[in-house]
Amino acid sequence: MGSRLQKLRNDFPALVFARLTAWSFKINRMASGLITKTVWKASGIRFGSGCDFYGIPITQRVYNSSIEIGNNCRFRSSPSSNLIGLNRKCTIATHKQGAQIKIGNRCGLSGAVIGCSELITIDDDVLFGANSLVTDFDWHVVNPKERHLSGRSKSKPVHIKRNVWLGYGAVVLKGVTIGENSVITANSVVVTNIPANVIAGGNPAKVIKEIEV
């Protein structure tokens, strides 16, 4: 008994700090959710029930484009919400009229950026590792004389299928489909299709091994 009391005394500051931190997270989550949902409704972003927000994400919906988000998704935009090290807020944005972003149910985003000029489809249960990026266009053209004309850059749809995990800092570029259950390793750059049930990584990302399902 004495030993347990001594441990409690020794750990009391850590216990108090943990309780205060938990309350701070709860208040932050409630406030962030209220603000974000209000902004999303006002800007015409459609979303389901049960979504959680840790910090306020950056969102942009261009006129005559659509952003649809499913149920029970999590958006971590506060650096303290993911201790692997977030260096930015979640950003979800359409960049042209007619663009469509579709995010399924139970997806988790940590400082992730989704930039869409045509079509990005995210199926259910996809995990976006900290500071990952998914985009379906080049943002700028290759021709140096026209490079400042970002609106003319080419786009191709992106499809990330069910239960994919994008590792820390992973980048998924235009025209890519990633098969269900696959894992993209940290800091990889995906420029070609990745099949289902594999681990892929590198720059450019290639299949490393299969996953037993």
C-alpha positions in Angstrom: 0.0 0.0 0.0 2.8 2.4 1.0 4.6 1.7 -2.3 1.4 2.5 -4.3 1.0 5.8 -2.4 4.6 6.7 -3.0 4.2 6.0 -6.8 1.1 8.2 -6.8 2.9 11.0 -5.1 5.8 10.8 -7.5 3.5 10.7 -10.5 1.0 13.3 -9.2 2.2 16.2 -11.5 2.0 13.9 -14.5 -1.5 12.7 -13.5 -2.7 16.3 -13.1 -1.2 17.4 -16.4 -2.7 14.4 -18.2 -6.2 15.2 -16.8 -5.8 18.9 -17.8 -4.6 17.9 -21.3 -7.6 15.6 -21.7 -10.0 18.3 -20.8 -8.2 20.7 -23.1 -8.5 18.2 -26.0 -12.2 17.8 -25.3 -12.9 21.5 -25.3 -10.8 22.0 -28.4 -12.7 19.2 -30.2 -16.1 20.6 -29.3 -15.2 24.1 -30.3 -13.5 23.0 -33.5 -16.4 20.8 -34.5 -19.0 23.6 -33.9 -17.0 26.1 -36.0 -16.1 23.7 -38.8 -19.6 22.3 -39.2 -21.0 25.8 -39.3 -18.5 26.9 -42.0 -19.1 23.7 -44.0 -22.9 24.1 -44.0 -22.6 27.8 -45.0 -20.2 26.9 -47.9 -22.2 24.0 -49.2 -19.9 21.1 -48.1 -21.9 18.0 -47.4 -20.9 15.8 -44.5 -22.3 12.9 -42.5 -22.8 12.4 -38.7 -20.2 11.7 -36.1 -17.3 13.6 -37.6 -14.6 14.8 -35.1 -12.3 17.8 -35.5 -9.1 18.5 -33.6 -8.3 22.0 -34.7 -10.1 23.8 -37.6 -9.2 22.5 -41.1 -8.8 24.7 -44.2 -11.5 24.1 -46.7 -12.4 25.6 -50.1 -15.3 24.7 -52.4 -15.1 26.5 -55.7 -18.5 27.5 -57.2 -20.2 24.6 -59.0 -17.9 22.0 -57.5 -18.7 19.4 -54.7 -17.2 18.1 -51.5 -18.9 15.1 -49.9 -17.7 13.6 -46.6 -19.1 10.5 -45.0 -19.9 9.5 -41.4 -17.5 9.3 -38.4 -14.4 10.8 -40.1 -11.6 12.4 -38.0 -9.7 15.5 -38.9 -6.6 16.3 -37.0 -5.4 19.8 -37.7 -3.9 20.7 -34.3 -0.2 19.8 -33.8 -0.9 18.4 -30.4 -3.5 16.0 -31.7 -1.0 13.7 -33.3 2.4 13.5 -31.7 4.1 12.1 -34.7 4.5 15.8 -35.8 1.9 17.6 -37.8 3.3 20.6 -39.7 0.1 21.9 -41.1 -3.7 21.8 -40.9 -5.9 19.5 -42.9 -6.7 21.1 -46.2 -9.6 20.0 -48.5 -10.1 22.1 -51.6 -11.6 22.0 -55.1 -9.8 24.2 -57.6 -12.1 24.2 -60.6 -15.8 24.3 -61.4 -17.1 20.7 -61.8 -14.4 19.2 -59.5 -15.6 16.5 -57.1 -14.1 15.3 -53.8 -15.8 12.2 -52.3 -14.6 10.9 -48.9 -16.2 7.8 -47.5 -17.0 6.7 -43.9 -14.6 6.4 -41.0 -11.6 8.0 -42.7 -8.9 9.6 -40.6 -6.8 12.6 -41.8 -3.9 14.1 -39.9 -2.6 17.3 -41.5 -3.5 15.8 -44.9 -4.0 17.9 -48.0 -6.6 16.9 -50.7 -6.4 19.2 -53.8 -8.9 18.4 -56.6 -9.3 19.8 -60.1 -11.4 16.9 -61.5 -12.2 13.9 -59.3 -10.8 12.4 -56.1 -12.6 9.4 -54.6 -11.7 8.2 -51.2 -13.4 5.0 -50.1 -14.3 3.9 -46.6 -11.8 3.4 -43.8 -8.8 5.1 -45.4 -6.1 6.5 -43.1 -4.1 9.5 -44.1 -0.8 9.6 -42.3 0.5 12.9 -41.0 1.3 15.5 -43.7 0.2 13.3 -46.6 -0.9 14.8 -49.9 -3.4 13.6 -52.6 -3.9 15.6 -55.7 -5.3 14.9 -59.2 -3.5 17.7 -61.1 -0.1 19.2 -61.5 -0.8 22.7 -60.1 1.5 24.3 -62.7 2.3 23.3 -66.3 5.7 22.0 -67.3 6.3 24.6 -70.1 8.4 27.4 -68.5 6.6 30.1 -70.6 3.2 29.0 -69.2 4.2 27.8 -65.8 2.5 30.6 -63.9 -0.9 29.6 -65.5 -1.8 27.0 -62.9 -5.4 26.8 -64.3 -4.1 25.1 -67.4 -2.3 22.2 -65.7 -3.5 18.7 -66.6 -5.7 16.5 -64.3 -6.6 12.8 -64.1 -8.9 11.2 -61.5 -7.5 9.6 -58.3 -9.2 6.7 -56.5 -8.0 5.4 -53.1 -9.9 2.3 -52.3 -11.2 0.9 -49.0 -8.9 0.5 -46.0 -5.8 2.0 -47.6 -3.1 3.5 -45.2 -1.0 6.3 -46.5 2.1 6.6 -44.4 3.7 9.8 -43.0 4.4 12.3 -45.8 3.1 10.1 -48.6 2.3 11.8 -51.8 -0.3 10.5 -54.3 -0.3 12.2 -57.7 -2.8 12.4 -60.6 -4.2 9.4 -62.4 -3.5 6.9 -59.6 -5.6 4.1 -58.2 -4.6 2.4 -55.0 -6.2 -1.0 -54.3 -7.9 -1.9 -51.1 -6.0 -2.7 -47.9 -2.7 -1.5 -49.4 -0.1 0.5 -47.4 2.0 3.3 -48.8 5.2 3.7 -46.8 6.4 7.0 -45.3 7.6 9.8 -47.7 6.7 7.7 -50.8 5.6 9.3 -54.0 2.9 7.4 -55.9 2.7 8.1 -59.6 1.3 4.7 -61.0 -1.4 2.4 -59.9 -0.8 0.2 -56.9 -2.7 -3.2 -56.6 -4.7 -4.3 -53.6 -3.2 -6.0 -50.6 0.4 -4.9 -50.9 3.0 -2.7 -49.2 4.5 -0.2 -51.7 7.1 2.5 -51.2 9.8 4.6 -52.6 10.1 7.4 -55.2 8.5 6.4 -57.4 6.5 4.0 -55.2 6.8 0.3 -56.2 5.4 -2.9 -54.6 7.6 -4.2 -51.8 5.7 -7.2 -50.7 2.2 -8.6 -50.5 -0.1 -8.4 -47.4 -1.8 -11.6 -46.2 -5.5 -11.0 -45.9 
